[in-house]
Amino acid sequence: MIGILDYGAGNLRSVTNALARLGLEARFARGPEELGPHGPFDSVIFPGDGHFASAMDMLEKSGYADALREWIKRDRPFLGICIGLQALFDSSEEAPPVQGRAIRGLGLIPGTVKKFPCRKVPQIGWNQTEARAASRVFKNIQNDTFFYYIHSYYACPDDDSVSAAWACYGLRYCAAVERGALTAVQFHPEKSGPAGLALLANWAGI
């Protein structure tokens, strides 16, 4: 069963609907304990739009932050979507230090999240996505396929070898990452039509 992280963000129902269209069993997690080694889930999705600082505050206060860190450190199947990608990094320009104290991300991928320079933000709409040839989640999806994006900030991994795809919006940036059983995408596959469903099916191994 797939566990969907519900931490107060919006637009989560579209993820459950997309999974249902693929015949995948999923439900919202009822607490961080369900992400433990004896929990009911085989894989976890962290979806949603949101502000980096607000998302991290909710994750830390709810206990989901530590549960996610342990889940990913055990290399269990994980998919981050939008803020679910950005939260994996060390920090974000969307959340500058408050009273000298840095607002930290999950710290699972070394790097930062930066604001798009000198362009109208947020980027809203369809954008071509260039995938790494060996990417597992983009298997059998035509390269430079359009996916649906809505974001003002982009992830900058310290080591680009973790990047699985790139897009351009004023600059070329990381649009997806893959490392072991960890996958995360900046776009919204659940809103990206047949290509998005194909990507979700690849991630789920069906």
Number of C-alpha atoms within 10 A of each C-alpha: 12 21 23 22 25 19 20 13 16 12 12 19 13 16 22 19 14 20 19 12 10 14 11 17 11 19 16 16 21 13 15 17 14 15 23 14 14 8 12 14 19 13 18 25 22 22 28 25 17 16 16 23 20 14 20 22 15 15 23 15 9 14 13 22 20 15 20 23 15 15 19 19 12 11 13 17 19 24 22 25 23 25 24 24 25 28 29 24 22 19 25 26 15 15 17 15 14 8 6 7 8 13 19 20 26 19 14 14 21 15 20 21 23 16 16 18 12 7 12 11 14 13 16 12 13 14 17 16 21 20 23 18 11 9 15 16 24 24 16 12 15 12 15 14 16 19 22 20 22 16 18 16 22 22 25 20 19 12 10 11 11 17 23 24 22 20 21 13 15 11 11 10 17 22 24 27 26 19 14 11 15 18 23 26 26 27 27 21 23 25 16 20 14 13 19 22 18 20 20 22 18 16 19 17 9 10
